[in-house]
């Protein structure tokens, strides 16, 4: 029983951009963004932001939304029309608060479908007050801000009441270790997408993401174990 929480991908200036673009694409838009670990916030170092977004939108130009039973399709509909309407309302709140659509892909005009969308959040502090930053749309909507350097990136990543999964893209091992020490998340992916979990390791979040014990791995044994503490005086 996990809550999501606006999981972030952080792409620093020293990242392998081709790798980062592919992994952010998968994290944000596979399963139509309907994973508790999906990437919904993207934090880009300003030095590589335009290069990164150019590469990402080029990949999205070839991203096909449609019938998920078709082998040529990358992304299907949301779970139902109601979920699509809720996501659309959230998108409209973000736009009303100053966000702009950086990219909108193509999708069928049928109920439940939504195209991949990249949402550019306002610059400055108001960007992190926007609905695109704060609300969980559970949809193929990726909200983007730009920062200057790793310290600002880490501060932005921590600016959430949630802490389930975070993906960090860097080629610097020291930066990755610093992220492990500083960022309060349940799952840290270094150079891989924010979604995805292995059954042999604990799965769960920090802060408001989750309801207590971790799932999977040895943590599952703890969850299902009932203990009795006995004091016996002979």
N, C-alpha and C positions, 0 to 999 in steps of 0.2 A: 504494500500500500504506500506508494510514493506520490508525492506532489512534484510537479515540474518546477518551473521557476525561472523563465527567461534565461536559459543557458546561453553562455557567451562563447564565441571564438575570438581569440586575440591573435592578431597577425602583426608581428614586430618587423622592424626594418631589415633584419638579417634573416628572415624566413626564406625557405625555398618556396617561391611564389606559385610555381606550377603545382606542387604538392598541396600547398595551402588552399589554392583555388578549388582543386578537385575535392578535398576533404570538406571544405565549407559548403560546397555545392551539395554533397551527399548529406551532410549533417542538417542542412536547412530544408532541403526539398525532397529527400527520400521519404516515403510514407506520407507525402503531402504535408510534412511538418507536424504530423500527429504522433509524436513520440514525446514522452516526458523528458527525454534527454536531447531532443532536437535543438539545433542551433537557431535561436531567434534573435540574438543580439550579436553584432559584428563590430569589434573594436579594432580599428586600423591605425597603424602608425602613419602619420600624414606623409612621410617621405615615400611610402609605397602605395598610398591609398588609391590614386588614380590608375596606376599600373595594375593593381590588384582588381579593381572594379572593372576595368576594361577587359581583363582576361575572364572575369567571372561572367560578365554580360555576354561575351562572345560564346562561352559555353552554354549559357541559357538560351541563346538564339537557336541552338540545336536541340534543346530540351523539349520533348514532346509530351503534352498533357492530353489524356484521353482515356480510352477503355483499358483498364489495367490488365485485361486478358490478352491484349494485343502485344506481341513480343517487341514491337517497335516503339512502344510507349514507355516513357520514363516515370510518369507521375499520374496517378488516378485522381478521382474526386475526393472531396472531404467525405466524412462518414455519412452525412445526410444534408439536406437543404437547410435545416435549422442551424447546423454547425457552420455552414457557409455564410448564412445571414449574420450570425453572431460575429464571425471574423470580419465580415464586411463592415459591420457597425463599429468594431474596434478600429479598423483601418480609417474610417471616416472621423473618428475621434482624434486619432493621431494627426490626420491632415488638418483638422480644425485647430489643433494646437501648434501648428507651424511646420509640421513635417511635409516633405514633398516626395513624390514617387520618382525614384531614380531609374527604375526599370519595371516594366510590366510585360510579361510574356503573353503567349497565346493560350487559350483554353476553350473548349466547347461551351456554347451558350446554354447548356442544360443545367437544371437544378443541381446544386451540390459541387459544381466545378468552380475552381478559382485558379487563375494563372500564378506562376511564380512572380513575386513582387519584392523588389528591393526598395526599402523606405529610407530616405535620407533624413535624419533627425536634425533639428535646429542646432546651430553651433552654440557653444557656451553652456552654462548650467541648465538652461531651460531644456536642452536636448535630453537630459537625464530625468526631467519631470514629465516628458511626453508619454502618452499612452503607449507609443511604440516601444518605449524602453521599459515601462512599468507593468504593462498588462500582458498576460499569457494568451495569445490569440489561438494557439494550437492549429496553425494554418501555415501555408507556404509564404510567409511574410518575414523577411529578414530586415531588421532595423540596424542602421549603420551610424556610427559616430567616428570621428577622427581624433587622435591624441598625439602628443609629442613625447615619444619615448616610453620605455618600459614602466617607469614609475607611474605615469599618468594612466597607462593601460591597466596596470594592476589595480589602481584606485577605482577606475571605472568598473572593472570586473567585480570588485567587491561591493559596488554600490547597488545592492539588492538585498531584500529580506530573505532571498532564497540562496541555495548553494548546492545544487545537485551535481551538475557536470560542467566542466570547462575544458575547452580545447585551446592549447597554446602552440603557436607556430614560431619556432626560433631554431637556429642552428647553434646556439650558445648553451652549452651544458650548464654553466653556472647560472644562467638566467632560468633554466628549467628547474634547477634545484631551489633557487630563490622563490619561484612560484609555488613549489611544493610546500615550502616553509611558511609563506605569507598568505596564500589564498585559502579561504575557508570553504572548501567544497568537498563533497563526498567522493567525486571521481575527477581525476585530472588526466586528460589525454595530452601528451606532448607529440605534436606532429601527426595527429590522427583526429578524425571527426569526433564531435561531442557525443554522438549517439553510439550505442553498442556496448555490450557487457559480456563478460565471460562467466559461466556458471561456477567456476572454481574459486572466484574471488568475491569478497563482500561487495554488495551493490546497495547504495543508499546515499542520502544527501546530508548536508549540514544545514544549520540555521532552520528556516521554516520548510525545507524540503524533506519530507518524510515524517514518519510517526514513531520514531524511536529506533529500535534495533535494525541493523542492516540485514538484508536478505542475501541468500546464496553463500557458497563456501562454508567455512567453519562457523560464520556468523549465523547461518540458518540453524545449526545445531544448538547454538545458544538460545535462539528465539524459541525453539520448540522444547527446550529443557526446563522442567519445573524443579526448582531446588527447595529443599527444606533445611534450614539452619537449626541444628539441634544442640542445646546446652544440656549436658547430662552430668549431674553431680552423683558420684558413687556413694 
